[in-house]
Amino acid sequence: MKLVVGLGNPGKGYQNTRHNMGFSFVDFYLSKKKVSENWKKKFNGFYLKTTIQEEEVIFLKPQTYMNLSGDSVFQFMDYFHIPVEDVLVISDDLDLKIGNFKLRSGGSSGGHNGLKSIESHIGSSFKRLKIGISKNLDGDTKDYVLGRLSKEDSEAINQLYQTLCSVLDDYFVLSFDALMNRYNQKNR
């Protein structure tokens, strides 16, 4: 069983913001796969259990706000007996340009509060899919990540999501090294 975690902040006020890339991509992917089960609530998160590519998968959207996401992730891993090597966390990344992404098999949080929280609960060896939101060097980082995407950026993200659906499909059938080799090179 795999756990795919989309990071974001709960509530309508945070929808369509840069910091909610994890939530929005998970929703996009499940919609494209025509997975229509209802989300359930457990351990401060909305989750959906389904089968993709013959793999049992739990999709999780923690509802604890970004900086406390690790508690919900840890509880799901513990309850469903999911090892850290079967966890994929999808988040925004300031260091990648809009329309780019990067797969990582571990590493540091890079200052991302959601990743920091998860690391504090389960360590840093979980897999990551980082979605680029670019850096706005002119303003406050918090205001930028909680800001809404421009029309142009939204279009770039929607195009990227089409590619990321293939990435996620392949995640369920390839080794993570093979996945990184296939897709990270195309992202340069």
C-alpha positions, 0 to 999 in steps of 0.5 A: 500500500502506498500513501500519496500526500498532497500538501496544502492549507484547508479552507476556501480562502487558500484554494488556488494559492501557490502553497496548495499545489499538493491539494490541487494536483491530487484533486486533478489527478483523481478527477482525471482517473475518474476516481469518484469515491467520497473523501473520508476524515481521519487523523486530521486529514481527508483521505481516499483509499483506492486502487491505481495500477493494481496498487492499493493507494491512500491519497491524503490531504492533511487538514492541520494547516501546512506547518502541522502536516507531519502529525496527520501523515505519521498517524496514517502511516502508523494506522495503515502500517505504511513504511516510509519508503511507500510515502510520496509527498507532493508540495510546492517549491519556490526554487523551481520555475512555474511549469517545472517539477522535480522528483526527490528520494529524500533530502532537506525541507528547503525551508518548506514548513509542511516538509519540515513538519513531516521530517520531524515526525518520520525523518527525511527519507520519504519521496517527494514530488515538488511543483515549481511556483517560482520565487517572487524576490520583490515581496514577502515570501509568506504573502507570495506563497499564499497568493493566487496564481495569475491566469498565465501561471494557472495555464502553465500549471494546468499543462504541467498537471497533464504531465504529472498525471503520467509521472504519478501513473508511472510511480505506481509501476516503476522503481523510484530511481527509474522514475527520477531518471525518466522524468527529472532529465526532461525537466531541466 
